[in-house]
Amino acid sequence: MSAAVNREANIVNGAIGVFPTTPWGDIIPPFTYKDGDEIKSFEGLNWNLAGQATYHNGCVTPAEKVSPTITPVVVCGPNNDTYTTTDYDAAIMTKTEPLWVNNSKSITFSMSTSAYTFANYATSVTLTLVDAATQCIGDEPPVITPCTQSAGTTLVTQYKQFADYTYQDTRATGHYEFTADGLHIWTEGETSTDKVALYKSVTPYALYQVGVPSMSYSSNFGLSPGLQIVVDLNNDGTADGILVGEPNAYGSNWWASASIVENAGSFPGLPRVGGGGSAINGTLDQYLAAYPQAKVMAVGFSLGSGVYADGVLHSLTFGCYTWTFGKDATPPTPCTVKNNTYIQPWTFDKYQYPEADAWPTGTAGTYTFTSDGLILSTPNEESYVSGLIDAGATPLRDIDTMSYKTLRQATSTGNAIQVAAYVLYVDLDGDTSTTNDQTYYVYEPAYNGTVQTGVWQTWDVLQGGNSKWWGNGSGVPNQTWSAIVATHPAAVALAYGFNQGTSNPGINTLVQDLVFDCATTHFAAPGMGGGGDDSDTPDQEVPVAPPVVTPVTPGQALPQLLPHTGPTDTTTPKGLFLALIAAVATYGAVYFAQGKRRFEQ
């Protein structure tokens, strides 16, 4: 439709004229136009603030339905994860319910018919359920639940070691080597030094979430290795010992290591079925009956001691997560990123950061360099503060660690679960000469743990591959880190950094010590010295010019993928990042608020 603008009266009429009968009329979305040097706005004709036409001119529009809600039940159920759902209409909606990870999961409700939508024409909403009930002991003890889907897979090679727990136990005549077929393990005899045992640290999770542990193993001769679970029985944060599963010998029973047996008086009620490798043994459900809050601290395997055997370990599965073993013919890329200490704004890709502004208008976010770290403040919905740091085109598969620290200040008045996010700017095919596949992935603590106020928290951004991320086009954690790496094996990280806003009103966060692979970025107060990229930096702050952006008004129906809404330059990290921030602001009510903000507030 074309339209005529009467500048003097600020009136717009459709070129096709006005329908002669009530209630018909023109439908004109809001827009901006230039009157000389002045930018003016037209609020729309027959168009409301929700982005909906008040007259439909015969068009059939979807009926709006209330979004479902989920509510945890504070009485412990069989797995301490009972919840109720209201406003869920199975006739027109589908529900996607993934596994629990770190005591939370995101449940997505989608319309199965185009005749209905949720608010603002959203076709799906995602709600996060946090299992607060795991802190109590109910009438019914938790039980092991078999996995219904995989939580992810990691390839372990000679370059990506499995054994990172504080306790390992491979002895003088126990051996292992990585082969194309898996991990070759063997012993030389039947003495106490004939042992191979490797353990993988995990972010502690409830024992009932361990699934049905298993391994894929090809024996050349001798016994098979045993499965190992390092447990914290009383949930005090300290490992109490190891549960050993040897299904070929003891079926579904697991026997306890000496550290548990020798302190059995401290752990009354443990199973004593008889048989097994120690006096304390039974099924995992029997251990849970005695200690419902038991946590898994590490997992692994052990061959020996005193066992003469040889074979190839292909994979291990615990907690619905699988580690496969093999040999990588391609050595990892040497780490090229460097440590930084910033006392003022820095430069990446010809732009200065932190970037502090508002989208599309409003009170800009702010940042302050202090001796404790970088303070990020976003006073309203439109405010944001972001920063990008050179990641050296590091392959995602070679990133060994990512973490950062946050402190949600007590002066924050916004949502209690919100703090600054960790972001990655990624080239998905590893070819930096093309930019159409460059995108952002965002790690939010709210989806990966419990945010506290007034205390420093360190966030493990990898979590052994189990961390949850969202990317361009969604505001919900729809992928694990392992899934991202597996889907994009050639991807490289071009930048890492932080972002707070938009849609984070009233949040004041201290961020500190962003770790990316072998580098740490530290923030300090001006005058304390420091610099980045092997260069000296002056003590005074350099002002950052805000970007010039053009507001974009959404149409009646929103696309499935988050469109570009901000600066026209999406060929640079900053341009694409501003587009992402603009998209959060412009489409936040649909893509972001419904997915998490609305439920969690």
PyMOL commands that set and color helices and strands:
alter all, ss='L'
color gray80, all
select helices_A, chain A and resi 119-121+132-135+207-210+247-250+258-261+264-266+284-290+396-398+445-447+463-465+481-487+573-600
alter helices_A, ss='H'
color red, helices_A
select strands_A, chain A and resi 3-6+11-14+31-35+38-42+63-64+69-72+83-86+93-96+104-111+116-117+124-130+152-156+174-179+182-187+195-206+214-221+226-232+241-245+254-256+281-282+295-304+310-318+321-325+340-342+346-348+351-353+355-358+366-369+374-378+383-395+402-408+421-427+438-443+456-460+468-471+479-480+492-500+507-516+519-523+531-532+535-536
alter strands_A, ss='S'
color yellow, strands_A
deselect
rebuild
show_as cartoon
